[in-house]
Amino acid sequence: MLSYLILLLLVLPVPAYSATPSDVPRPKPYEVNSIRDIELNYDKLTQDPDTVFYLKDTKTFLARPESAENSPEDLDTLARRSWFGRKPVQDWVEYDIALEREVTYPGVIPVSACQSQQYGGSGSVTFSYSLKDSLVIEPVIQNVHKLGIGRYGIAYDYKAQHGWGLTASTSGSVTCSVGPGQKAQVFMTPTFVKIVPKLRMVKYKLKKFVTDPDFTTTTSMNMLVENAKNRIDCATSDVVELFCKSEKIGTPDWKNPSQLRFVD
């Protein structure tokens, strides 16, 4: 335990890094009383593929799947081809998420390439870093009715009420102090949220919704929290072993997370 604490002190945290909610307004769901309320009063909103409803009676969300079939151009084409210009059937998903807890990644993730200070004295080196959680994105897209992270982000932001959402990736740049002849690398310890989605398919045609009788509950998933206070550190090769040639750069490994180790 003592050696671990000493290691944290020797690895240089990046004090300039701070996370704040994005300046870009996150879409918010339209609050309606029920699906019947949409049929009677909000049919125009159903023509926008980005519309998300919050149903007060069931405390669930209703949204279009994030797929190419739901683009405005494709809907127009389908309408022109349908008999007598009738509206095509629209696919919707009614969904909700249970927020289990926020989780700090149980290790460190190398999120930049290694850089060196080969000439002169100590100096500052700027690093670009990025993190993409591909292990999280795949099950969301393939197994959850093509709903996608964006729809879950809207639900998470609405329920958590702190201005953060869910994201597939994060990136940025930091400046680190590197001594002569040393190499350095940036590491991140990100924050995830564990969620359990439940979903059911819904069809909409001629101002009427037809809903599947049962919800499907998926397994829990760890998803990146956008703009959370992720810990970012600069580590130098004279103190710890770096991951300059690692295939893990920029990707979490939940089964075998990387750990910082002292140089022998």
Buried (B, 14 or more C-beta within 10 A) or exposed (E): EEEEEEBEEBBBEBEEBEBEBEEEEBBEBBEBEBBEBBBEEEEEBBEEBBBBBBBEEEEBBBBBBBBEBBEEEBBEEBEEEEEEEEBBEBBBBBBBBEEEEBBEBEBBBBBBBBBBBEEEEEEEBEBEBBBBBEBBBEEBBEBBBBBBBBBBBBBBBBBBEEEBBBBBBBEBEBEBBBBEEBBBBBBBBBBBBBBBBBBBBBEBEEEEBEBEEEBBEBEEBBBBBBBBEBBBBBBBBEBBBBBBEBEBBBBBBBEEBBEBEEEE
